[in-house]
Amino acid sequence: MLVPITLLGVTVIVFSLTRFMPGSPMERAMQRASQSDESSKASGDESQAGLSDEQLEELEEEYGYDKPVLVAYIQWLGIIPRERLISRQDIKKGGEDVIGAEVIEDAENETLVVLKGSGRQVKVDRQDPEAAVFVDTGKKVSTEGWSVRIDAPQDRAERWARRNQLDVSKAPPKPYRAVVYKTKFSGMLQGDMGRSSTYQDKVSDMILQRVPIAVYFGLLSTIIIYTVCIPLGILKAIKHRTFLDNASSVMVFVGYSIPGFALGAILLVYLGARMGWFPLFGLMSPDVEDLTFWQKVGDLAHHTVLPLTCYIVGGFAYTTMMMKNNLMDNLAADYVRTAVAKGVSFRSAVFKHAFRNSFIPIATSLGGLITIFVGGSMLVETVFDIQGFGLLQFQAIQNRDQSVIMGTLTIAAFLMIVGNILSDIIVAMIDPRIKFH
């Protein structure tokens, strides 16, 4: 029951932060246009490279900056519809531009709006926008799901002032404008995460492209860590304070103390660049399409060794030492000593009595394995130039890409919450003291 409430809290906070942080899609689009304008002037090209008011308004509508934060968030969720396929046309006097504010009230009432994409014309009367009709058929546009509204000069001036952070009195005079659009529920609940403001690709497609890489490294890391660390922890508990225990502890903690990205840089320099044993970046060679199936498998394994080493090196110490310490505590418990005193072999006391109770704390993190679908280390992926989910999140934050930030965060938060629930269920299955009623 707390899952939807938690997700709403997380997404509301982050959505609000993305709206007020510097470097919004609007600001970056204006900056790129300004740089393009300067470049064109430097090269002697006098063409206008800046963004028009209409282009800025389209950006506002795409990313919800024309609405209050709460309304934009609800539209992002997909609870209320958004305006799509928007076409607009000023209502001008005699078909010419209106320059002075005093001319606005004398403007003609009717105008023709050309629908983008189809080229069809819609005749709109300012006095009765609901009666707008298609020019070619004479039918009302409402019969085909279109809606019409009229933007008043004052509304347009206020929107201009809000966008440019200036006083409304400085807004240039604008005439009435007819806007034809369709409404559509298009948000997270409908599976639409929007488009990236950096790459203009669908956020859902970008995430789906990265998930296989996250799953690949997540599964390999999990299998290696649990198959190595649990037996090693048991062995260390049984051989406590022996040379094997001390030597393995030194190795485990040395690996734990080295950050994965720092280890990756060292491995790249010495094993990759200097010795040439491993490739320097990516998961596949450039000529992978010319290889056979088994050659592709070998090429993938060759590229995987170094980044996988960086992924797993940090997880060894935590799992190994938790297994060892928990098992030692249970081996010293009264119920184990009583079982041994009654004739139970030490092997049976370890694996049939102490191991199950020792595994309970580790089981609390098993549900978190579901996050392998969006796992990964942004730093490790950056070092090895692996286009994984972690790098996608890092690039989204770096580029202030609001749609990608919200999409990746929502999926990661949802899987983390589901993982916590699965952990509770797994612990209840292992620990006989816990029962769900």
C-alpha positions in Angstrom: 0.0 0.0 0.0 2.9 2.3 0.6 4.4 1.7 -2.9 2.3 4.2 -4.8 2.6 6.8 -2.0 6.4 6.4 -2.0 6.6 6.6 -5.8 4.4 9.8 -5.8 6.6 11.4 -3.1 9.9 10.6 -5.0 8.6 11.7 -8.4 7.0 14.9 -7.1 10.2 16.0 -5.4 12.5 15.2 -8.3 10.0 16.7 -10.9 9.9 19.9 -8.9 13.7 20.0 -8.6 14.1 19.6 -12.4 11.7 22.4 -13.0 13.6 24.9 -10.9 17.2 23.8 -11.5 19.2 25.8 -14.0 19.8 24.5 -17.5 16.2 23.6 -18.5 15.4 22.4 -22.0 14.2 25.9 -22.8 17.4 27.5 -21.7 19.6 25.0 -23.5 17.7 25.3 -26.7 18.0 29.1 -26.6 21.7 28.7 -25.8 22.3 26.4 -28.8 20.4 28.8 -31.1 22.4 31.7 -29.8 25.7 29.8 -30.5 24.4 28.9 -33.9 23.5 32.6 -34.6 27.0 33.7 -33.5 28.6 31.1 -35.8 26.5 32.1 -38.7 27.4 35.7 -38.3 31.1 34.9 -37.9 31.0 33.0 -41.2 29.2 35.9 -43.0 25.8 34.2 -43.1 23.1 36.8 -42.3 20.3 34.2 -41.8 18.4 34.3 -38.6 19.4 31.4 -36.4 17.6 32.3 -33.2 14.4 30.7 -31.9 11.1 32.4 -32.7 8.4 32.9 -30.1 6.3 30.1 -31.7 9.3 27.7 -31.4 9.8 28.6 -27.8 6.1 28.1 -27.1 6.3 24.6 -28.7 9.2 23.8 -26.4 7.2 25.0 -23.4 4.2 22.8 -24.4 6.3 19.8 -25.0 8.0 19.8 -21.6 5.1 21.3 -19.6 6.7 24.7 -18.9 3.5 26.5 -19.9 1.7 25.0 -17.0 2.1 25.3 -13.2 4.3 22.7 -11.6 1.4 20.6 -10.1 -0.5 20.6 -13.4 2.6 19.7 -15.4 3.3 16.9 -13.0 -0.2 15.5 -13.3 0.1 15.6 -17.1 3.4 13.8 -16.9 1.7 11.1 -14.9 -1.0 10.9 -17.5 -4.0 11.6 -15.2 -5.1 14.6 -17.2 -4.8 14.9 -21.0 -2.2 17.0 -22.8 -2.6 19.1 -25.9 -1.1 17.5 -29.0 -0.9 18.2 -32.7 -1.1 21.9 -31.9 -1.6 24.4 -34.8 -2.0 28.1 -34.4 -2.6 31.2 -36.4 -2.8 34.9 -35.5 -6.1 36.7 -36.3 -4.7 39.6 -38.3 -6.4 42.6 -39.9 -6.7 42.2 -43.6 -4.2 39.4 -43.6 -1.3 41.7 -42.5 0.7 41.8 -39.3 -0.8 43.7 -36.4 1.9 46.1 -35.0 0.2 48.4 -32.6 -1.8 47.3 -29.5 -4.6 49.8 -30.5 -5.3 47.8 -33.7 -6.0 44.6 -31.9 -9.7 45.3 -31.1 -10.2 46.3 -34.8 -8.8 42.9 -36.1 -10.9 40.7 -38.2 -12.8 38.0 -36.4 -12.0 35.1 -38.7 -8.8 33.3 -39.7 -7.6 30.1 -41.4 -5.5 27.7 -39.4 -3.4 25.2 -41.4 -3.2 21.9 -39.5 0.4 20.7 -39.3 1.1 17.4 -41.0 -2.1 17.2 -43.0 -2.2 20.7 -44.6 -6.0 20.9 -44.0 -7.4 24.3 -43.3 -9.7 25.2 -40.5 -11.9 28.3 -40.5 -12.1 29.8 -37.0 -14.3 32.7 -35.8 -13.0 34.5 -32.7 -16.5 35.2 -31.5 -17.5 31.5 -31.8 -14.5 29.2 -31.7 -16.6 26.1 -31.1 -18.2 26.5 -34.5 -14.8 26.1 -36.3 -15.1 24.0 -39.5 -12.9 22.3 -42.1 -12.7 24.4 -45.3 -12.7 21.4 -47.6 -15.7 19.6 -46.1 -17.6 22.2 -44.1 -17.8 19.8 -41.1 -17.2 21.0 -37.6 -13.7 20.1 -36.4 -15.1 18.8 -33.1 -16.6 15.8 -35.1 -13.0 14.6 -35.7 -11.8 15.1 -32.1 -10.3 18.6 -32.6 -10.7 21.4 -30.1 -10.3 25.2 -30.6 -9.4 28.0 -28.2 -8.6 31.6 -28.6 -5.5 33.1 -27.0 -6.2 36.7 -25.9 -3.5 39.4 -26.3 -3.2 39.7 -22.5 -2.7 36.0 -22.0 0.0 35.9 -24.7 1.7 38.9 -23.1 1.7 37.3 -19.7 3.1 34.1 -21.1 5.9 36.0 -22.9 6.7 37.9 -19.7 6.9 34.7 -17.7 9.1 32.9 -20.2 11.5 35.9 -20.5 11.3 36.8 -16.8 10.4 40.4 -17.6 7.5 42.7 -16.6 4.4 42.2 -18.7 4.4 45.8 -19.7 7.5 45.2 -21.8 5.8 42.4 -23.8 5.4 43.2 -27.5 1.8 43.6 -28.6 0.2 40.5 -30.0 -3.1 39.9 -31.8 -5.7 37.3 -30.9 -4.7 33.9 -31.9 -6.7 30.8 -32.9 -5.3 27.5 -31.6 -6.5 24.1 -33.0 -5.4 20.9 -31.1 -6.3 17.4 -30.0 -6.2 16.2 -26.4 -4.6 12.9 -25.5 -3.7 11.1 -22.3 0.0 10.8 -22.7 2.1 10.2 -19.6 3.8 7.7 -17.4 0.6 5.7 -16.8 0.3 5.2 -20.5 3.9 4.2 -20.9 4.9 7.5 -22.5 7.9 9.0 -20.8 8.4 11.8 -23.3 11.3 12.6 -25.5 14.9 13.4 -24.6 15.6 17.1 -25.0 19.2 16.2 -25.9 18.8 13.4 -28.5 15.1 13.9 -29.4 14.6 10.1 -29.0 11.8 8.5 -27.0 12.9 8.0 -23.4 11.3 4.5 -23.3 13.4 3.4 -26.3 16.6 4.8 -24.8 16.0 2.9 -21.6 15.1 -0.4 -23.4 18.4 -0.2 -25.3 20.4 0.1 -22.1 18.5 -2.5 -20.0 20.1 -5.6 -21.6 23.6 -4.3 -20.7 22.5 -3.7 -17.1 21.0 -7.2 -16.9 24.1 -8.8 -18.4 26.5 -7.3 -15.9 24.0 -7.6 -13.0 23.5 -11.3 -13.5 27.2 -12.0 -13.9 28.1 -9.9 -10.9 25.4 -11.6 -8.7 26.3 -15.1 -9.8 30.0 -14.6 -9.2 29.6 -12.8 -5.9 27.2 -15.2 -4.3 28.8 -18.4 -5.6 32.2 -17.3 -4.4 31.5 -15.2 -1.2 29.1 -17.5 0.6 31.4 -20.5 0.5 34.4 -18.3 1.2 32.6 -16.8 4.2 31.7 -20.3 5.5 35.3 -21.4 5.1 36.6 -18.3 6.9 34.3 -18.9 9.8 35.4 -22.5 10.2 39.1 -21.6 9.7 38.9 -18.5 11.9 42.3 -16.9 12.7 44.2 -19.3 10.5 46.5 -18.2 7.7 43.8 -18.8 5.1 41.4 -16.5 7.0 43.9 -13.7 7.5 45.2 -13.8 3.9 41.8 -13.9 2.4 40.7 -11.0 4.6 43.6 -8.9 3.5 42.8 -9.6 -0.2 39.1 -8.9 0.3 39.5 -5.6 2.1 42.2 -4.4 -0.3 39.7 -5.0 -3.2 37.0 -3.3 -1.2 39.1 -0.2 -0.5 39.8 0.4 -4.2 36.9 2.3 -6.0 35.7 0.4 -9.1 36.3 3.4 -11.4 39.9 3.9 -10.1 40.6 0.2 -10.5 39.2 0.4 -14.0 41.5 3.2 -15.0 44.5 1.2 -13.7 43.5 -1.9 -15.5 42.9 0.1 -18.7 46.4 1.7 -18.6 48.4 -1.4 -17.7 46.5 -4.4 -19.1 44.8 -2.6 -21.9 47.1 0.2 -23.3 50.5 -1.0 -22.3 50.3 -4.8 -22.5 47.4 -4.9 -25.0 45.8 -7.9 -23.3 42.3 -6.5 -23.3 40.3 -4.0 -25.4 40.1 -0.4 -24.1 36.4 0.4 -24.5 33.0 -0.9 -25.5 31.5 -4.4 -25.4 32.1 -5.4 -29.0 34.8 -5.0 -31.6 34.0 -2.8 -34.6 34.1 -5.8 -36.9 31.8 -8.0 -34.8 29.3 -8.5 -37.6 31.9 -10.4 -39.6 32.5 -12.9 -36.8 30.9 -16.3 -36.3 28.6 -17.0 -33.3 31.3 -18.4 -31.0 33.7 -15.7 -32.1 31.1 -13.1 -31.0 30.8 -14.9 -27.7 34.6 -14.9 -27.2 34.8 -11.2 -28.2 32.0 -10.3 -25.7 33.8 -12.2 -23.0 37.1 -10.5 -23.9 35.5 -7.1 -23.5 33.7 -8.1 -20.3 36.7 -9.1 -18.1 37.9 -5.7 -17.1 34.6 -3.9 -16.4 33.2 -7.0 -14.6 36.2 -7.1 -12.4 35.5 -3.5 -11.4 31.8 -4.3 -10.8 32.4 -7.2 -8.4 35.5 -6.1 -6.5 33.5 -4.0 -4.1 30.8 -6.6 -3.3 33.2 -9.3 -2.2 34.0 -7.8 1.2 30.4 -7.1 2.3 29.0 -10.5 1.5 32.0 -12.5 2.6 32.4 -10.8 6.0 28.6 -10.8 6.7 28.5 -14.6 6.0 31.5 -15.2 8.2 30.4 -13.1 11.1 26.9 -14.4 11.2 28.0 -18.0 11.0 30.5 -17.5 13.8 27.8 -16.0 16.0 25.5 -18.9 15.4 28.2 -21.5 15.9 28.8 -20.0 19.3 25.1 -20.1 20.2 23.7 -22.5 22.8 21.5 -24.4 20.3 24.5 -25.4 18.2 26.6 -26.4 21.2 23.6 -28.4 22.5 23.3 -30.2 19.1 27.0 -31.1 19.1 26.8 -32.3 22.7 24.0 -34.6 21.7 26.1 -36.3 19.0 25.4 -34.2 15.9 28.5 -34.0 13.7 30.2 -30.6 13.3 29.4 -30.6 9.6 25.7 -31.1 10.3 25.7 -28.5 13.0 27.2 -26.0 10.5 25.0 -26.7 7.4 21.8 -27.9 9.0 21.5 -25.7 12.0 23.8 -22.6 11.9 23.8 -21.9 8.2 20.1 -21.2 7.8 20.0 -18.7 10.6 23.3 -17.1 9.3 21.8 -16.6 5.9 18.8 -14.6 7.1 20.7 -11.2 7.1 22.0 -11.9 3.6 18.5 -12.8 2.5 17.3 -9.3 3.3 19.2 -8.1 0.3 18.2 -10.8 -2.2 15.1 -8.9 -3.2 17.3 -6.0 -4.2 18.6 -8.2 -7.0 15.7 -7.1 -9.1 17.4 -3.8 -9.5 19.9 -5.5 -11.8 17.5 -4.4 -14.6 18.6 -0.8 -14.0 21.8 -1.4 -12.2 25.3 -0.5 -13.2 27.9 2.0 -12.2 28.0 5.2 -14.0 31.6 5.7 -13.2 32.7 2.3 -14.4 30.6 2.6 -17.5 32.1 6.0 -18.2 35.7 4.6 -17.8 35.0 1.7 -20.2 32.6 3.7 -22.5 29.8 1.1 -21.9 26.4 2.5 -22.9 24.6 1.1 -19.9 21.8 2.3 -17.6 24.2 4.0 -15.2 25.8 6.0 -17.9 22.4 7.0 -19.2 21.5 8.4 -15.8 24.8 10.3 -15.5 24.4 11.8 -18.9 20.8 12.8 -18.3 21.8 14.7 -15.1 24.8 16.2 -16.8 22.7 17.4 -19.7 19.7 18.5 -17.5 17.6 16.2 -19.6 14.4 16.3 -17.6 12.5 13.6 -19.4 15.3 11.0 -19.1 15.9 11.9 -15.5 12.3 11.3 -14.6 12.0 8.1 -16.7 15.1 6.5 -15.3 14.4 7.6 -11.7 10.9 6.3 -11.7 11.9 2.9 -13.0 14.8 2.7 -10.5 12.6 3.8 -7.6 9.9 1.3 -8.5 12.2 -1.6 -8.8 13.9 -0.7 -5.5 10.6 -0.7 -3.7 9.5 -4.0 -5.2 12.9 -5.4 -4.2 12.3 -4.4 -0.6 9.0 -6.2 -0.7 10.6 -9.3 -2.2 13.2 -9.2 0.5 10.6 -9.2 3.2 8.9 -12.2 1.6 12.2 -14.1 1.2 13.1 -13.5 4.9 9.7 -14.7 5.9 10.2 -17.9 3.9 13.7 -18.5 5.5 13.1 -17.3 9.1 10.5 -19.5 10.9 10.0 -16.8 13.5 8.3 -14.5 10.9 4.9 -15.2 9.6 2.6 -13.1 7.4 -1.1 -13.1 8.3 
